[in-house]
Amino acid sequence: FLTKKKRGNSVPPAPLSMKNLLLLSGILLCLSTSYAQDSTSNWSPSLQLDFTSVPTQSISGTDTSYQNSLSVAPVFDYRSSGGFGISYSPVWVTGGSHPGIFMHQVTVGLEQYNNSKWILVADYIHYFFTGNPSIPSSPLTNEVVGEIATKQYGVNPQLSAGIGFGRVGSGSTPYDVEASAGISHTFKWKVSKGDITLIPALLAEGGTSRYFSFLRLTKSISHAKSFARLLKNVRARNNKRNSGSTTTRNSQKFYLTDFEINSELTWETGSWSFRPSGSLFIPASAVSGGVSGYWEFNISYYF
């Protein structure tokens, strides 16, 4: 989640060098080759393109202002028929003072979305930040996330949870915990040029709410148009919760953050998939501020 920090209070993660990027690519290639040699698994690549918004910052003296800019992320994915795979995504910001790549994202894990009875996800993600000054910095560079949902009933329960962590300065380990639980329903239609799926969902979300991050379950903050207001309200909420407490002001407490109304529409035709999605986030307490929103558009091609 997020907390506002003064410039110079922490050491930002080092940019990803070309040497490290090549080394990482070699490791991932060896992993994919070893799994591809398993004759019981069929591996196939896919190419995706994600569009969403991301807050960009402008610093002038002691004043910091924020505005939303378009983010574009190609995703190169290589996955077995059982769902295990790896993906790499360089993420661009098109606005701000320094348009360009601000993050490289590498994911390794299991993603089973096509099973007829359930959805099962267990991923490890590493975020390589480039130090782009347009984007608010985050100390959380690793994430472990899991998700499970049924697909057999009229109303299907789903549960997601994860933890993001990193390293700052002389060895401190900042972290945030995240969780989401709710229900969804799936509508399907066959059309002349493919299949259409609509999945509305109602979710309750919570976390430790300390750091700004790009973790999967913090889209209400990391992509919100009202980012500056949310940042201010999170600080106020944390101060209120810790006032009069015998614990330190830096203590982290898990609490209900908001309720999410989400809708995802997918059109699949041939090897192509088009998926717009959007969410409204209703705060769980008055100090969290007003309703905020999030949107994303994904185009995928499966080879």
C-alpha positions, -999 to +999 in steps of 0.1 A: +000+000+000+016+033+007+032+058+030+046+092+020+083+094+025+107+124+021+133+122-006+165+108+006+151+088+036+156+055+019+179+040-007+160+031-039+166-003-055+194-002-080+184-001-116+185-034-135+218-035-155+221-052-189+244-078-174+218-088-147+191-088-173+210-112-195+219-134-165+182-135-155+171-143-191+196-172-191+183-186-159+147-184-171+157-200-204+174-229-186+143-234-164+119-233-193+142-257-213+143-282-185+106-282-181+100-284-218+120-316-219+092-332-199+073-352-226+041-352-206+038-314-208+030-293-238+045-258-236+034-229-256+042-191-257+018-162-257+022-125-261+000-100-242-003-062-241-017-046-210-030-010-208-038+007-175-031+039-156-004+047-131+003+077-109+032+099-119+048+124-096+063+159-101+086+173-075+092+210-072+111+220-041+092+206-011+060+202-031+050+169-048+020+167-071+005+136-088-014+129-120-024+097-139-006+086-170-011+057-194+010+026-186+017+000-214+032-034-206+040-062-232+040-096-214+060-125-229+046-157-214+058-194-217+036-219-200+029-256-199-006-272-204-007-278-167-003-241-160+033-239-148+053-212-165+073-180-166+067-145-179+086-113-184+071-078-188+088-044-192+064-017-181+064+017-197+048+050-185+039+073-213+036+105-193+053+123-164+086+141-165+105+110-177+084+088-201+099+053-205+104+020-187+100+022-150+098-015-141+107-050-153+085-077-139+094-114-138+068-140-127+074-177-121+046-200-109+014-219-115-017-204-131-047-226-139-075-205-154-088-229-179-098-257-155-135-264-157-140-266-119-116-240-103-090-213-107-057-219-089-028-195-089+005-196-069+031-171-082+064-155-072+069-121-088+101-099-087+099-062-096+131-046-110+126-009-107+147+013-130+147+043-107+125+064-131+117+096-112+083+099-127+070+070-105+067+071-067+093+047-053+084+015-035+106-007-013+086-038-021+104-057-049+092-092-043+057-108-040+043-142-032+006-145-041-020-172-042-055-174-054-083-200-054-118-198-068-145-223-078-162-223-112-189-249-106-218-230-089-241-201-096-223-180-070-186-189-067-164-180-037-129-168-043-100-161-020-066-143-027-037-136-004-001-125-007+028-108+009+052-082-006+086-076+008+120-060+000+151-046+015+160-010+024+192+007+036+214-014+059+192-044+059+157-036+071+130-057+055+098-038+048+067-058+040+030-056+034+003-083+037-027-084+014-059-104+012-092-104-007-123-126-004-156-125-021-180-140-046-184-140-084-207-153-111-198-163-147-220-156-178-210-172-211-223-167-246-213-182-279-212-158-309-205-163-345-168-152-340-159-168-307-169-168-271-178-140-247-175-143-209-187-118-183-176-122-147-190-097-121-176-100-086-181-084-051-150-085-029-138-074+006-102-064+008-077-058+036-040-054+043-014-038+065-015-006+044+019+008+050+037+011+016+030+022-019+035-008-041+025-026-074+013-057-056-016-075-074-042-067-047-034-030-042-048-017-075-071+006-056-040+026-046-012+019-071-033+028-101-059+052-087-067+086-102-071+099-067-037+087-056-026+118-038-058+118-017-055+081-009-019+086+002-029+114+026-058+094+040-037+063+045-013+084+066-041+098+086-057+064+091-024+049+103-018+078+127-054+074+141-050+036+146-017+040+164-027+070+186-028+061+223-012+027+215+017+013+234+032+001+201+054+022+180+040+043+152+057+021+127+038-010+138+017-027+111-018-038+116-041-058+093-074-041+087-103-040+062-095-014+036-123-014+011-151-032-008-145-038-045-172-041-073-154-057-102-164-067-137-144-085-163-154-090-200-135-114-222-140-120-260-120-150-274-118-155-311-093-179-327-059-173-311-069-138-299-083-127-266-096-092-257-103-084-220-114-051-206-120-049-168-129-023-143-134-019-105-150+005-081-134+006-046-157+017-018-137+026+014-145+006+045-141+037+068-147+074+064-111+083+069-102+063+038-118+090+016-143+086-013-149+060-040-120+054-064-117+034-096-094+012-116-094+000-152-073-023-174-074-035-210-056-066-221-050-080-256-035-116-259-023-138-287-016-175-281+008-192-305 
